Amino acid sequence: MYRWLRVVLAIASLVSISFSGCSRSKDERDRAQGGAGSARKLRICLLPKTKGSPYFTSCAVGAKRAADELGNVELIYDGPTDGSAAKGADMVDSWALQNVDVICVSASNPTVLARAMRKAAGKGAAILTWDADTPADAREFFVNQATEREIGYALVDALAGDIGGQPPTGEVAIIAADPSAANQNAWMKHMKVRLAEKYPKLKLVDVKFPGEDQKKAQQQTRDLLAAWPSLKGIWGISSVSFPAAAEAVLQSGRTGKVYVTGLSTPNVMKKYVVPAGSNQAAVVKSVVLWSTEDLGYLTIRAAAALAGGTLKKGDKTFDAGRLGTKQIVGDNILLGRILVFTKDNIGDYDF
């Protein structure tokens, strides 16, 4: 009798040890995955189109600020220095193999990046896009500067005002980036609508695609100036093409005759808006953008919330920390404020 009791107790002891071991293993898995009670930081990767660009560098400043505020985020910021989508996709692949928590992508080529993003999602990473989107099936949310319509309309209104006249009249052109860039294609669609509805005497004569190549953007601007001697205005709708177009017009000697506007940071464009000589005409009268630091900040806030389960499909608003409550339209988290820099206010901004 006692012998059987000892056997039962021994078996019970073994079962207890076995379950205890399973419990410790689960706890270890929870810690490895950032589960409840874990002190492990979330690893959030931020991929710009082009690392080293002043635009994306200023976005990274805001991203770091959000990571520092949250305290539980390890921010990994990296990207191709030449704007190569293939190199960006390789980085996404590498991060997925490292089992990072969230990958945030600004897509120079949505098709190329989306393939890598889908693979990364299959390995367990949460995926966001920011600044430039991909197909919706490759990510969970898009952190968007503003609606495409707001950006497209603001660009057209700015150049029409710079050219002047009632109504503004003349030939205009666009220097974009990659022909597959989803955000720029959406902006251009709304730009064309705005031109037709409000400025029918501004004629869009050409669109150029230099990619993320500043020298090529300058050369394409020179080609436009040669092909269209009566050209009145140019939009540079990337942070690379805008300063390149402004420099090409400045060097051409057609300052005051051809105006350039577009999307870039105020620090990069300041010398074109406020010339060194007080009697010199400005190549650029207006710069359209948003707070790039806020865009980076919002992206990391959204990424951390997505990883933590407080940002979910179907949500209509999002608590973005110091930025307050942001609207979610569909799966777009909207930063939602367009800025226009002119000679009167560009000195008030430092990014």
N, C-alpha and C positions, 0 to 999 in steps of 0.2 A: 504493500500500500504506500509506504513512505517512498519506496523506490519510484513508483509511478508518479508520485507528487513531485519528486525532484526532477523527473523528466519533463513534466508539464511546465514547471517553473523555468527550467532551462530553455524550453521552446519559447515560452512567453518572453524571456529575456532577449532571445535572438530576434524575435519579431519586433520587440521594442527598439532594439538597436537598428534593425532594418528600416523601420519607419522614421526613426530619428535621423538616419543617414539621408533618406529621401527628403526630409524637411530641410536639412542643411543644404542639400543640393538645390532645392527650389529657391531658398534664400539667396544662394550664390547666383542663380540664374536671374533672379529679380534684380540683384545689385548690378549684374553685367548688363541688364537691359534698362537700367535706370528706374527700377520699380519703386514701390512705396518704401520709404525709409532709406533710399539710396543717397549717398553723398556724391556719386559720380556725376560729373558735369555732362550736359547734353553737348554733343559735338555737331555743330552746325557749319556747313560749308557754303560759302558765298562765291559764286562764279560770275565774274564780269565778262562782258564781251572782250574787252581789251584791258589787261592789267597794265598800269602805268599811265593810262589816260586820266587827265585831271578830273573829268566827269566822274569816272568810277572810283578814283582815289577819294574824292569827297563823299561818295556814297559809303565807302568803307569806313570813313571817320564816324558817320552816323551809326553804322552797324556795330562798330566797337563800343560806342556809347551805350547802345541797347544791351550788348553783352555784359558790359561792366555793371549796368544798373540791375540786370536780372541776377547776376552773380553765379548762376548755375550753368553758364554757357561757355564752352570753349569755341571761339570763333576761328574758323580756318578760311582765310581769304586768299584765293589764288586764281590765276587765269592765264590764257595765252597772251604774250606781249605783242603778237602780230595779228590778233583778232581771228585766228584760225578756229573755225568751228570744230574741225577734226581733233585739234589739240584739246579743245574744251571738252569734247566727248571723252577723250582718253582720261582726263582728270575726273570726270564723273564716274567712269568705270573704276578708276583707282580708289576713289572714296567709297564706292559701294563695297569693294572688296575689304575695306577697312571697317566695315559695319558702322559707319557714321549714322547719326540719328536723322538729320535733315540735310538735303541738298537743295540749294536755291540757285536757279540758273537764269542768267540774262542771255537769251538765245540770239546769237548772230545769224545762225541758220537753223530754223525751227525743225526741219526734217532731220538733219544730222544729229542735233542735240536730243531730240525726242527719242530716237532709238536708244541712246545711252540712258536716258532718264527712265524709260520703261523697264530696262534691264535692272537698273538700280532699285526701282520700286519692287521688282520681283525678289530682290535680295533683302527687302525689309526697310529700306530707307523711305522716309516721307519726302515728297517732292513738291517744291514750289517753283514758280517762275516769278521773276521780278524784272521791271524795266522793259523787257521784250519777251513776248509770250511764245508758246509752242501750241500744237494741237492740245485740246483740253484733256484728251485721254492719257496724256503723258505726265500730268501733274494734278495736284489737288486744288490749289488756288493760284491765282495770278495777282501779285501785288502791283497794282497799276497806278501810274502817276495821276491820271485823270481819265475821263472817257476819251476815246479816240476822236469823237466829235468835238469835244472841247479843245483838244490840242490842235486839230486840223483847222478849226475856225479861228483860233487865236493866232496861228501862223499867218493865215491869209489876211486877217484884219490888221495885223502888225505891218506887213509889207505894203498893203494898200494905203495905210496911214503914212508910211515913210515916203512913198512915191508922191502922194498928195494929188490934188486936183479933184474937181467935182464934175463927173466921176473920175477916179484914177484910171489912166489909160496907158497902154503899152504892152510890150512883150515881156514875159517872165518865164523863169525856168527853175528847175529843182535839181539840186545835187543831193542824192540820197546816200545809201551805203550798199548793202547787199540786196539784190532784187527779190530774194526770198524772205527778207525781214518782215515778219507779220505785222509788227506795230507800225512800221513806216508805211507799209502798203495800206493799212487802215487809215492812217493820218492822211495819206494822199487822196484816198477815196473821198474823205470829207472835205479836203481842200478843194477838190474839183467841184463838189456840190456848192461850196460857199462862193467860189468864183462865179459859177453860172448863175446863182441866185442873187448875189449882191454886187458883184463886180464884173459884169459881162464884158466890159471894155479892156479888162486885163486878159491877155491871151497867153495861155500856157503853151510854149513852143517846144520844150524838150525836157526830158528827165534823164539824168546821168547816174550811173551806179559804180562809184570807185571802190566799193568795199570799205574796209577800215584803213585805207592807204591815203595818207595826207598828200603825198606828192602826186598821186594819180588824181586826187580831187582838185588840186591846183591846176594840173594840166587840163582836165576836163572843163574847168571854169574858163581857162584861156581859150579853149576850143569854142565854147559857147559865145564868148565875147567876139571872137573872129567871125563866127557863123551868123551872128545876129547883131549887126552894128547899132541897131536902135534898141537893144535890150535895156529894160528899165529896172528889173529887179531879179534877185536870185534868192531862193530859199536853200539854206544848208540844214538839212533835217537830221543830221547826226552831229555828235560832239567833235567828230573829225572833219566832216565836210564843211561845217560852218566857218571855222577859222581859216581853213584852206581857201575857201571861196573868197572870204574877205581879203586875205593876203593877195590873191591873184588880181582882184579888182584894184587894190591899192597899187600894186606894181604896174598895172596897165595904164595908170594915169586917168582912169575914168571915175575917180572919186567925185561924188556929187552928181554924177550922171547915172550911175548904176548903184542901186542900194541892195545891201545883203542883210537878210535876217534869218533867224533859225533857232536851233537848240544847242546851247552850250553854257558853260559856267561863266559867271560874271568876271572872274579874275582873268580868264583866258581872253575874253572879248573886250576888256576894258580899254586897251590901247586902240581898238578900232572905233569905239564909241566916243572916247575922249582923246582926240589927237594931241600929240606932244606940243605942237605949235598952235597957239591960240587962234591964228587966222586960217588954219587948215580945216577943210571940210571933213566930216566924219564919213567913213565908209559904211558904218553901221549906226542906225538910229535906235534900233530896238533889239533886244535879246529876249527870247521867249524860253521859259524853263519852269521849274518847280524847285523846291528845296531838295537838292540831291542828298544832303545829310539826313533829312527826314525820310526820304525814300529808303535809304539803307537801314535807318533805325526801325521803320515800320516792317521791313522785311524780316529782320531778326526777331522782333516782337511776335510777328505772325508765325514764324518758324517754331519758336519755343512753345507757343500756344498750341500749335498743331501737334507737336511731339507730346505735349502734356495732356492732350485731350480736351482742352478748353476752347479750341477752335474746331468746329465740325461743319460738315456739309449741311447746307440749309440755313446756317446762321445769317442774320440780316445786318448785324452790327458786330464790331470788334473793339474791345478795350485796348487801345494802343499806348498805354502808359502816359507819358508826358504829352503825347499828341491828342489825347482824349479819345472820344468814341469815333470810329471810322465806319463808313457805310460799306456794306458788302452787296454788290449787285450781281446776282447769279453766283459765279465763283471768282469774281473780281473784287479784291479789297482795294478801295480807292483812297489814295493819298488826298487827291481832290482839290488842289489849289494851284492855279496857274500864276506864275510871276512874270511880269514884263519889266526888264531893266532898260533904263534910258540914261542919258547923261545926267539927269537930275537925281537919280537914286542909285546908280550902279556903284557908287563909292560907299554906299551904306552896307554892302554885302561883301563878305570875305570867304568865298569858296569857289 
